[in-house]
Amino acid sequence: MDDSARCPCLSGDTYGDCCGPLHRGDHAAPTAERLMRSRYSAYVLRDEPYLGATWHPSTRPADLAVDPGTRWFRLDILRTERGGPFDDTGVVEFEARSRSDGEVHVQHEASRFVRDRDRRWLYVDGDLS
């Protein structure tokens, strides 16, 4: 994705000022919400290596494949709980909209995040509703 394009996470920033540097490994996400946004953008861009690298090893699926028939088009952050620069855990509740087989789907999830020994945020799991 071009760095001057609007970031898929809908933060209002360009990809080069938002999720691009995280996807390239220039630096780690400073908050759980930023990691959540970058993971959403990785789903949009089908960046499976990034998704795997930011998924906690204890819950990461052995086979991570993004469905090529799903087009993600909107992310709304509903709530964050902790997950700041000085926290070790955090929760980000969101709704993500996608289209597949001509139908719109809404994924509502409260995702849990933890920091690893290197202080990088990792996705652990989430409660779907």
C-alpha positions as a printed Julia matrix, in Angstrom:
129×3 Matrix{Float64}:
   0.0     0.0    0.0
   1.22    3.49  -0.82
   2.3     5.48   2.26
   0.33    8.51   1.06
  -2.97    6.57   0.92
  -5.55    6.82   3.68
  -4.83    4.19   6.33
  -7.29    1.26   6.22
  -7.83    1.5   10.01
  -9.66    4.8    9.41
  -7.6     6.7   11.99
  -7.61    9.71   9.67
  -3.85    9.46   9.09
  -2.02    8.24   6.02
  -0.77    4.66   5.92
   2.8     5.96   6.14
   2.02    7.86   9.35
  -0.14    5.15  10.92
  -0.03    1.39  10.33
   2.67    1.28   7.63
   5.63    1.7   10.0
   4.21   -1.0   12.29
   3.71   -3.4    9.38
   7.27   -2.77   8.18
   8.67   -3.33  11.69
  10.04    0.21  11.99
   8.69    0.29  15.55
   6.17   -1.51  17.75
   2.67   -0.3   18.58
   2.78    1.96  21.67
  -0.74    1.01  22.82
  -3.15   -1.9   22.57
  -5.48    0.22  20.44
  -2.71    1.0   17.94
  -1.93   -2.71  17.73
  -5.64   -3.44  17.2
  -5.81   -0.87  14.4
  -2.65   -2.23  12.76
  -3.99   -5.79  12.95
  -7.25   -4.68  11.33
  -5.23   -3.02   8.55
  -3.23   -6.24   8.2
  -6.49   -8.12   7.6
  -7.47   -5.53   4.97
  -4.08   -5.97   3.28
  -3.93   -9.75   3.89
  -0.61   -9.37   5.73
  -0.53  -12.82   7.34
   3.1   -12.57   8.58
   2.25   -9.42  10.56
  -0.85  -11.03  12.04
   1.19  -14.04  13.14
   3.98  -11.9   14.6
   1.51   -9.87  16.69
  -0.48  -12.87  17.98
   0.5   -14.31  21.37
   2.21  -17.7   20.87
  -0.09  -19.39  23.4
  -3.2   -18.7   21.3
  -1.8   -18.24  17.77
  -3.35  -20.68  15.3
  -0.95  -23.1   13.62
  -2.37  -22.21  10.22
  -3.21  -18.54   9.82
  -4.87  -17.79   6.49
  -6.83  -14.64   5.71
  -9.9   -15.38   3.61
  -9.26  -13.79   0.19
 -13.02  -13.57  -0.41
 -13.57  -11.22   2.54
 -13.2    -7.47   2.01
 -12.85   -5.5    5.27
 -14.03   -1.91   4.91
 -14.79   -0.29   8.28
 -13.4    -0.33  11.83
 -15.08    1.37  14.79
 -13.34    1.38  18.16
 -16.07    1.27  20.8
 -14.06    1.16  24.02
 -10.58    0.73  25.39
  -9.68   -0.44  28.87
  -6.08    0.04  29.98
  -3.67   -0.82  27.16
  -1.71    2.41  27.43
   2.04    2.96  27.23
   2.53    2.06  30.91
   0.1    -0.89  31.11
   0.81   -4.6   30.72
  -2.71   -5.62  29.68
  -5.5    -4.03  27.74
  -8.88   -4.59  26.14
 -10.1    -3.01  22.91
 -13.74   -3.43  21.98
 -14.53   -2.85  18.33
 -16.84   -3.51  15.43
 -15.32   -4.42  12.09
 -17.39   -4.59   8.94
 -16.68   -6.83   6.01
 -18.31   -8.01   2.83
 -18.2   -11.56   1.52
 -20.46  -13.41  -0.88
 -22.39  -10.17  -1.42
 -23.36   -9.83   2.24
 -22.18   -7.34   4.86
 -21.01   -8.85   8.16
 -20.26   -7.14  11.47
 -17.71   -8.62  13.84
 -18.16   -7.27  17.37
 -15.28   -8.28  19.61
 -13.64   -7.34  22.89
 -10.0    -8.23  22.23
  -7.46   -8.88  24.99
  -3.85   -7.78  24.66
  -0.71   -8.31  26.76
   2.85   -7.09  26.61
   5.64   -9.59  26.1
   9.09   -9.51  27.74
  10.27   -7.04  25.11
   7.32   -4.75  25.98
   5.61   -5.35  22.62
   1.82   -5.57  22.57
   0.41   -8.92  21.45
  -3.16  -10.0   20.69
  -4.23  -12.86  22.99
  -7.89  -13.57  22.21
 -11.3   -11.98  22.12
 -14.91  -12.37  23.12
 -17.23  -12.25  20.12
 -20.78  -11.06  20.43
